[in-house]
Amino acid sequence: MRPKIRQDDQILAAAAQIACKVGYQSITREAVARAVGCSPAVISHRWSTMAQFKRALMRYAVRVPVLPIVAQGLAIRDPHACKAPASIQQRARGSI
């Protein structure tokens, strides 16, 4: 795996843990930066806006999968959660 992708996955994994605790909609750049041990600027540099960051997080949650985040995405009709395979959507709904 390329270093940039590995770093992105480390950031997104930390963000997923936080989102499972505080909710996908409540996640902040600052909380993720604290968890990863970097400055919020690092996250802003990679994902310019929180909308971009949340989109990447939802894609990560579908790929891994992180069912509580996918379930939250389905509840708010996030397009990436809604495009998840049916088996993941079903498991995510059951995780609530």
SENU-636085 format. One record per residue: residue number from 1; residue in three letters; y, z, x of N, C-alpha, C, O in turn. Coordinates in nm, 3 decimals. Example, Ala and Ser with C-alpha at 12.3 -4.5 7.8 and 13.67 -1.06 7.14 Angstrom:
REM residues 2
<1; Ala; <-0.569; 0.780; 1.319>; <-0.450; 0.780; 1.230>; <-0.330; 0.780; 1.320>; <-0.332; 0.846; 1.424>>
<2; Ser; <-0.225; 0.708; 1.285>; <-0.106; 0.714; 1.367>; <0.003; 0.787; 1.290>; <0.114; 0.804; 1.341>>
REM end
This chain:
REM residues 96
<1; Met; <-0.118; 0.000; 0.085>; <0.000; 0.000; 0.000>; <0.124; 0.000; 0.090>; <0.130; 0.071; 0.190>>
<2; Arg; <0.221; -0.081; 0.052>; <0.345; -0.089; 0.131>; <0.422; 0.042; 0.121>; <0.417; 0.110; 0.018>>
<3; Pro; <0.495; 0.079; 0.229>; <0.568; 0.207; 0.229>; <0.664; 0.224; 0.112>; <0.673; 0.333; 0.056>>
<4; Lys; <0.737; 0.117; 0.075>; <0.834; 0.131; -0.035>; <0.763; 0.160; -0.167>; <0.809; 0.242; -0.246>>
<5; Ile; <0.652; 0.093; -0.190>; <0.576; 0.115; -0.312>; <0.518; 0.256; -0.312>; <0.518; 0.324; -0.414>>
<6; Arg; <0.468; 0.300; -0.196>; <0.413; 0.434; -0.185>; <0.521; 0.539; -0.213>; <0.497; 0.636; -0.284>>
<7; Gln; <0.640; 0.518; -0.156>; <0.751; 0.611; -0.180>; <0.789; 0.610; -0.328>; <0.811; 0.716; -0.387>>
<8; Asp; <0.798; 0.493; -0.387>; <0.830; 0.485; -0.531>; <0.727; 0.560; -0.612>; <0.763; 0.634; -0.703>>
<9; Asp; <0.599; 0.543; -0.581>; <0.494; 0.612; -0.655>; <0.502; 0.763; -0.636>; <0.474; 0.838; -0.729>>
<10; Gln; <0.540; 0.808; -0.518>; <0.557; 0.953; -0.496>; <0.670; 1.007; -0.582>; <0.658; 1.113; -0.642>>
<11; Ile; <0.780; 0.934; -0.587>; <0.894; 0.975; -0.669>; <0.855; 0.974; -0.816>; <0.885; 1.069; -0.889>>
<12; Leu; <0.788; 0.869; -0.860>; <0.749; 0.858; -1.000>; <0.644; 0.962; -1.038>; <0.643; 1.011; -1.151>>
<13; Ala; <0.555; 0.997; -0.945>; <0.456; 1.102; -0.973>; <0.526; 1.236; -0.993>; <0.490; 1.311; -1.084>>
<14; Ala; <0.624; 1.266; -0.910>; <0.700; 1.390; -0.927>; <0.777; 1.388; -1.059>; <0.782; 1.488; -1.131>>
<15; Ala; <0.835; 1.274; -1.091>; <0.909; 1.260; -1.217>; <0.815; 1.278; -1.336>; <0.853; 1.337; -1.437>>
<16; Ala; <0.693; 1.226; -1.324>; <0.596; 1.241; -1.434>; <0.562; 1.387; -1.457>; <0.551; 1.431; -1.572>>
<17; Gln; <0.545; 1.463; -1.350>; <0.516; 1.606; -1.366>; <0.630; 1.677; -1.438>; <0.607; 1.760; -1.526>>
<18; Ile; <0.752; 1.643; -1.400>; <0.869; 1.705; -1.463>; <0.877; 1.663; -1.610>; <0.901; 1.745; -1.698>>
<19; Ala; <0.858; 1.533; -1.635>; <0.868; 1.482; -1.772>; <0.763; 1.545; -1.863>; <0.788; 1.564; -1.982>>
<20; Cys; <0.647; 1.577; -1.809>; <0.544; 1.644; -1.890>; <0.588; 1.784; -1.929>; <0.545; 1.836; -2.033>>
<21; Lys; <0.672; 1.846; -1.847>; <0.718; 1.982; -1.875>; <0.842; 1.984; -1.964>; <0.848; 2.060; -2.061>>
<22; Val; <0.941; 1.898; -1.932>; <1.070; 1.905; -2.002>; <1.088; 1.795; -2.105>; <1.181; 1.800; -2.187>>
<23; Gly; <1.002; 1.695; -2.102>; <1.015; 1.582; -2.194>; <1.073; 1.459; -2.123>; <1.163; 1.469; -2.040>>
<24; Tyr; <1.019; 1.347; -2.159>; <1.059; 1.219; -2.100>; <1.209; 1.194; -2.116>; <1.275; 1.146; -2.023>>
<25; Gln; <1.263; 1.225; -2.232>; <1.405; 1.200; -2.259>; <1.497; 1.296; -2.183>; <1.615; 1.266; -2.165>>
<26; Ser; <1.445; 1.410; -2.140>; <1.528; 1.512; -2.077>; <1.526; 1.510; -1.925>; <1.592; 1.591; -1.861>>
<27; Ile; <1.452; 1.420; -1.867>; <1.440; 1.416; -1.721>; <1.574; 1.379; -1.658>; <1.650; 1.299; -1.712>>
<28; Thr; <1.603; 1.439; -1.542>; <1.728; 1.408; -1.472>; <1.699; 1.363; -1.330>; <1.598; 1.399; -1.270>>
<29; Arg; <1.789; 1.286; -1.279>; <1.783; 1.238; -1.141>; <1.781; 1.358; -1.045>; <1.707; 1.358; -0.947>>
<30; Glu; <1.862; 1.458; -1.074>; <1.874; 1.575; -0.988>; <1.743; 1.654; -0.982>; <1.702; 1.698; -0.875>>
<31; Ala; <1.677; 1.671; -1.096>; <1.551; 1.745; -1.100>; <1.443; 1.673; -1.020>; <1.365; 1.735; -0.948>>
<32; Val; <1.439; 1.542; -1.034>; <1.340; 1.463; -0.959>; <1.369; 1.471; -0.810>; <1.277; 1.488; -0.730>>
<33; Ala; <1.495; 1.459; -0.773>; <1.532; 1.467; -0.631>; <1.492; 1.602; -0.572>; <1.440; 1.608; -0.461>>
<34; Arg; <1.516; 1.710; -0.646>; <1.476; 1.844; -0.598>; <1.325; 1.851; -0.577>; <1.278; 1.904; -0.476>>
<35; Ala; <1.249; 1.797; -0.671>; <1.103; 1.802; -0.663>; <1.050; 1.721; -0.546>; <0.950; 1.759; -0.484>>
<36; Val; <1.116; 1.611; -0.516>; <1.071; 1.523; -0.408>; <1.124; 1.570; -0.273>; <1.065; 1.542; -0.169>>
<37; Gly; <1.236; 1.643; -0.276>; <1.297; 1.688; -0.151>; <1.391; 1.584; -0.090>; <1.397; 1.567; 0.031>>
<38; Cys; <1.463; 1.516; -0.178>; <1.560; 1.417; -0.132>; <1.690; 1.438; -0.209>; <1.699; 1.527; -0.294>>
<39; Ser; <1.787; 1.357; -0.180>; <1.912; 1.367; -0.255>; <1.904; 1.275; -0.378>; <1.829; 1.178; -0.377>>
<40; Pro; <1.981; 1.305; -0.481>; <1.984; 1.217; -0.598>; <2.027; 1.074; -0.562>; <1.994; 0.979; -0.633>>
<41; Ala; <2.100; 1.060; -0.451>; <2.145; 0.927; -0.409>; <2.027; 0.837; -0.374>; <2.034; 0.715; -0.394>>
<42; Val; <1.919; 0.894; -0.323>; <1.800; 0.815; -0.291>; <1.746; 0.752; -0.419>; <1.707; 0.635; -0.420>>
<43; Ile; <1.742; 0.830; -0.524>; <1.691; 0.779; -0.651>; <1.787; 0.677; -0.710>; <1.746; 0.574; -0.764>>
<44; Ser; <1.916; 0.705; -0.698>; <2.017; 0.610; -0.747>; <2.014; 0.480; -0.669>; <2.038; 0.373; -0.725>>
<45; His; <1.984; 0.489; -0.542>; <1.977; 0.367; -0.459>; <1.861; 0.278; -0.504>; <1.875; 0.156; -0.510>>
<46; Arg; <1.748; 0.339; -0.535>; <1.629; 0.262; -0.574>; <1.639; 0.215; -0.720>; <1.604; 0.101; -0.751>>
<47; Trp; <1.685; 0.302; -0.808>; <1.700; 0.269; -0.950>; <1.845; 0.297; -0.986>; <1.885; 0.413; -0.996>>
<48; Ser; <1.922; 0.196; -1.006>; <2.067; 0.210; -1.024>; <2.107; 0.297; -1.142>; <2.205; 0.371; -1.136>>
<49; Thr; <2.030; 0.288; -1.249>; <2.065; 0.364; -1.369>; <1.946; 0.447; -1.414>; <1.832; 0.421; -1.376>>
<50; Met; <1.973; 0.547; -1.496>; <1.863; 0.627; -1.551>; <1.777; 0.542; -1.644>; <1.657; 0.567; -1.656>>
<51; Ala; <1.836; 0.445; -1.709>; <1.757; 0.355; -1.794>; <1.653; 0.280; -1.709>; <1.538; 0.266; -1.750>>
<52; Gln; <1.693; 0.233; -1.592>; <1.600; 0.164; -1.503>; <1.493; 0.261; -1.453>; <1.375; 0.226; -1.444>>
<53; Phe; <1.535; 0.382; -1.420>; <1.441; 0.481; -1.370>; <1.339; 0.518; -1.478>; <1.219; 0.526; -1.451>>
<54; Lys; <1.387; 0.539; -1.600>; <1.295; 0.574; -1.709>; <1.201; 0.458; -1.742>; <1.085; 0.480; -1.777>>
<55; Arg; <1.251; 0.336; -1.730>; <1.164; 0.219; -1.752>; <1.052; 0.218; -1.647>; <0.936; 0.195; -1.681>>
<56; Ala; <1.087; 0.244; -1.520>; <0.988; 0.249; -1.413>; <0.890; 0.365; -1.436>; <0.770; 0.351; -1.412>>
<57; Leu; <0.942; 0.478; -1.482>; <0.856; 0.593; -1.510>; <0.758; 0.562; -1.622>; <0.640; 0.598; -1.612>>
<58; Met; <0.802; 0.496; -1.727>; <0.711; 0.463; -1.837>; <0.606; 0.363; -1.791>; <0.489; 0.375; -1.827>>
<59; Arg; <0.646; 0.265; -1.711>; <0.548; 0.171; -1.657>; <0.444; 0.244; -1.573>; <0.324; 0.217; -1.582>>
<60; Tyr; <0.490; 0.338; -1.491>; <0.401; 0.419; -1.408>; <0.306; 0.500; -1.499>; <0.186; 0.506; -1.473>>
<61; Ala; <0.360; 0.560; -1.603>; <0.280; 0.642; -1.694>; <0.172; 0.559; -1.763>; <0.063; 0.609; -1.789>>
<62; Val; <0.202; 0.435; -1.793>; <0.102; 0.347; -1.855>; <-0.003; 0.307; -1.752>; <-0.122; 0.301; -1.782>>
<63; Arg; <0.041; 0.279; -1.630>; <-0.050; 0.231; -1.525>; <-0.146; 0.339; -1.479>; <-0.263; 0.310; -1.455>>
<64; Val; <-0.100; 0.465; -1.467>; <-0.181; 0.570; -1.404>; <-0.300; 0.615; -1.488>; <-0.406; 0.620; -1.426>>
<65; Pro; <-0.304; 0.647; -1.608>; <-0.204; 0.678; -1.709>; <-0.169; 0.828; -1.711>; <-0.247; 0.915; -1.672>>
<66; Val; <-0.047; 0.853; -1.759>; <0.000; 0.989; -1.785>; <0.021; 0.996; -1.937>; <0.128; 0.962; -1.988>>
<67; Leu; <-0.081; 1.039; -2.005>; <-0.086; 1.030; -2.151>; <0.027; 1.100; -2.225>; <0.077; 1.045; -2.324>>
<68; Pro; <0.071; 1.220; -2.183>; <0.182; 1.283; -2.257>; <0.310; 1.199; -2.253>; <0.386; 1.196; -2.350>>
<69; Ile; <0.334; 1.132; -2.143>; <0.455; 1.048; -2.134>; <0.438; 0.923; -2.219>; <0.531; 0.882; -2.288>>
<70; Val; <0.320; 0.863; -2.215>; <0.296; 0.746; -2.300>; <0.311; 0.786; -2.447>; <0.368; 0.710; -2.525>>
<71; Ala; <0.261; 0.904; -2.484>; <0.274; 0.951; -2.623>; <0.421; 0.966; -2.661>; <0.462; 0.927; -2.771>>
<72; Gln; <0.501; 1.022; -2.570>; <0.644; 1.034; -2.598>; <0.708; 0.896; -2.612>; <0.795; 0.875; -2.696>>
<73; Gly; <0.665; 0.804; -2.527>; <0.717; 0.667; -2.535>; <0.681; 0.601; -2.667>; <0.763; 0.532; -2.727>>
<74; Leu; <0.559; 0.622; -2.713>; <0.518; 0.566; -2.843>; <0.601; 0.625; -2.955>; <0.638; 0.555; -3.049>>
<75; Ala; <0.631; 0.755; -2.946>; <0.709; 0.822; -3.050>; <0.850; 0.765; -3.061>; <0.908; 0.761; -3.170>>
<76; Ile; <0.906; 0.723; -2.947>; <1.042; 0.666; -2.950>; <1.040; 0.514; -2.950>; <1.144; 0.449; -2.937>>
<77; Arg; <0.921; 0.458; -2.964>; <0.900; 0.313; -2.969>; <0.948; 0.243; -2.842>; <1.007; 0.135; -2.847>>
<78; Asp; <0.921; 0.307; -2.727>; <0.953; 0.246; -2.599>; <0.871; 0.117; -2.586>; <0.750; 0.119; -2.608>>
<79; Pro; <0.935; 0.006; -2.550>; <0.862; -0.121; -2.546>; <0.746; -0.122; -2.447>; <0.644; -0.187; -2.472>>
<80; His; <0.759; -0.051; -2.335>; <0.650; -0.051; -2.237>; <0.533; 0.034; -2.285>; <0.417; -0.001; -2.260>>
<81; Ala; <0.560; 0.143; -2.353>; <0.453; 0.224; -2.411>; <0.383; 0.146; -2.522>; <0.261; 0.151; -2.536>>
<82; Cys; <0.461; 0.073; -2.600>; <0.403; -0.005; -2.711>; <0.320; -0.122; -2.661>; <0.237; -0.174; -2.735>>
<83; Lys; <0.342; -0.166; -2.537>; <0.264; -0.275; -2.479>; <0.141; -0.224; -2.405>; <0.061; -0.304; -2.356>>
<84; Ala; <0.125; -0.093; -2.396>; <0.009; -0.036; -2.328>; <-0.118; -0.080; -2.399>; <-0.117; -0.106; -2.520>>
<85; Pro; <-0.228; -0.090; -2.325>; <-0.354; -0.124; -2.390>; <-0.385; -0.027; -2.505>; <-0.349; 0.091; -2.501>>
<86; Ala; <-0.450; -0.078; -2.606>; <-0.480; 0.002; -2.726>; <-0.555; 0.129; -2.691>; <-0.533; 0.233; -2.753>>
<87; Ser; <-0.645; 0.122; -2.594>; <-0.722; 0.241; -2.557>; <-0.631; 0.350; -2.501>; <-0.652; 0.468; -2.529>>
<88; Ile; <-0.533; 0.313; -2.423>; <-0.439; 0.411; -2.368>; <-0.350; 0.466; -2.479>; <-0.324; 0.587; -2.485>>
<89; Gln; <-0.305; 0.378; -2.568>; <-0.223; 0.426; -2.680>; <-0.301; 0.527; -2.764>; <-0.247; 0.630; -2.804>>
<90; Gln; <-0.426; 0.497; -2.791>; <-0.508; 0.586; -2.874>; <-0.529; 0.719; -2.803>; <-0.516; 0.825; -2.865>>
<91; Arg; <-0.561; 0.717; -2.674>; <-0.579; 0.841; -2.598>; <-0.449; 0.919; -2.591>; <-0.450; 1.042; -2.597>>
<92; Ala; <-0.335; 0.848; -2.577>; <-0.205; 0.915; -2.570>; <-0.174; 0.985; -2.702>; <-0.127; 1.099; -2.702>>
<93; Arg; <-0.200; 0.918; -2.812>; <-0.176; 0.981; -2.944>; <-0.262; 1.104; -2.962>; <-0.221; 1.201; -3.027>>
<94; Gly; <-0.382; 1.102; -2.907>; <-0.471; 1.216; -2.916>; <-0.434; 1.329; -2.824>; <-0.486; 1.440; -2.838>>
<95; Ser; <-0.344; 1.303; -2.728>; <-0.308; 1.407; -2.631>; <-0.196; 1.498; -2.681>; <-0.163; 1.597; -2.616>>
<96; Ile; <-0.139; 1.464; -2.795>; <-0.025; 1.541; -2.848>; <-0.072; 1.671; -2.905>; <0.008; 1.750; -2.954>>
REM end
